[in-house]
């Protein structure tokens, strides 16, 4: 995973983008965060990598006008059929003529203390994609996540938003594992990275 901060937003020279491509080329699959809506820099990096047998998949722009990408080596990995995004989307309710989605209460123990926290939704929805390792029986679901950046102060709302996203993702993966031997689950091997 690599959060290439503001890729496409801040000025970068061609030499710097070549270095980014060089680093990415050492891995078979990479979850990339903060690909800005302007794809010029990302396209330059992918132009270099495509010549080395890489391809990519990309989300549309979302929170902070950023995209999530997965860059992969085509001779080692093949995308499978399931892809999309993870969203907290429970049934809402109409209250005073407005559609309202209730936050999810999460309970957990941290440093010996029981805590409760509300999860409203993701700042940037995780991108889900499924993969198979060519020539093997190995497959996995990759969840490319870009967790909300929160402050270190445990009393801040930004910190709570960040921690709530992490716990929601962990609980989601755990719930998916419970479906492992049913037809409700497409892929049991789940990697949360970002």
N, C-alpha and C positions, 0 to 999 in steps of 0.2 A: 504494500500500500504506500502511496506517496501523495501527500497533499502538496502539489506544486503551486504554492500560494499565488493566486491571481494570474494564472497562466492565460495570457491574452489581454490582460488589463494593464499591467505595468510594463514599461519598456524593457525589452530584452533583445540583445544582439544575436545575430545568427550563430555566433560561436557559442553562446550560452545555450541556445536551443539544441545545437549539436551535442553539447555535453549532456543535456537532459536525455536526448535520444540514446547516447552512449550508455548512460546509467540504466535506462529502461531495458536496453538490449541484453542485459545480463540475467533477465528473469523470464520465465515462461508465461506468467500471467501477472498483471499488475492492476490493482484498483487505484484509479487516479481521481483525486478530488480537486475542486476549485479550477476546473476548466471554464474560463469565462465565456460569455455568450459570443464574443468575437472569436472565431475559431482560427484566425490566421496563424498564431503561434503553434497551436495544437496541430494544425494541418502541416506545418513545416516539420514538426517533430515526426509526425506519422509518415510524411514523405520519405524521410530517412529510414524509418523503421520498416516501411513496406518493402523497401529494396532488400531487407534482411529477413523477409518472411513473416512479418507481423501484420495483424489486422486489429480492428477495434470495434467496440460498440459504445454508443454515447446516448445519454439522456438529453431531453430537451432542457432548456434553461428553466431553473426554478428559483429557490430562495437565493437572494443576493445576486441574481442573474448568472448563477453558476450552473455548470453541468457536472455530472459524474461520468467517468469513462472506465472501460475495461480494455486494456491493451493485452494482446495475447499472441503467442507464437503459433502459427497455423499448422506447423508440422508436429506439434505436441498436444494441442488442445483443439477441441471442436465444440462449438456452442450446441446446446440441446434446445429443445422446443420451448421450455418455460423461461420467460423473462417478464419483467414488469417492475413495479415499485411497491414497497410496503407502506401502507397507510393505516393509521388508526381510524377506522370507519365503522363505529358501532351504529346501531339504529338511533337516530335522533328523535327528538320530541318537538312538538309544536308548543311553544309557550308564548302567550300573548301575541299570537300571529307570527312568531319568528321561529325558524327551524334552529334548534339548539342541540349540539352534541355534548353530552355530559363527559367531563374528564374521567379518566380511569384512576381509581385510588390504588396505589401500590404500597404494600407493606414489606419491609425488609429489616434485617438486623445488621447494623454497622458498628463495629468496635464495641460489641456487647450491648448496644442500645437498640431497641425496636423503634423504627421510624416509619412515618407515613408520608407519602408524597403524591401529588396529583400530576398525571400526565395528560396534557391537552392534545398534542399532536407533534409531529416532527417539524423542525425548522426547514429541513431539506429531507424529503422522503428517501429512504435507502433504495438503491437500485438492485434488483434481484436478477440474477442470470444463472442458468444451469450449464454445466460443462461436463464433457467426458475427456479422459486422458486417452489419447489415441494409442491403440494397441494393447489396452488393458481393460479390465472390468470396472475401473475406478471412475466414479462420477461424483459431482458435488454441486451444491447451490452456493454461489458466492453472493453475499450481501455487502455491497459497497456502501459504506455509511460515512456520513460527514456529520458528526455529532455537533450539536449547538455549542458554540464557544462560550463558556461561562467563566465567571470570576472565581477566584479561589476561596473567597469568603463564603462559608457555609450558610450564612444568613441571607445571601443575595438571591433574588428571584432568578437571575441568570445562571447561577450555580445550580439551583434547584431544577431548572429546565434541562440543563446538561445531564445531571444525574438521572432525572426522570427518563430521558431518552435511552440512556445506557441500560437501566433496569427494564424498561419496556422491551428493548431488543433481546436481552437475556431471557426474559420471560417468554417472549414470542418463540425463540429458538427452542426453549424447553418444551413449550406446548406442541411445537411441530414434532419433536422427538417422540412424544406420546402417540403420534399418529403413524409411527414408522412401519407398522405391519398392517396398515389399512390402505384402502384405495383412495383415501382422502389426501395422501401425501405424495407429491411428485418426486421429491428427492429427500432422502434422510440425512445425508452428509451436508451439514450447514457450516459455512465459514462466514463469520461476521468480521469484516476487516474495514479499517478506515481510520 
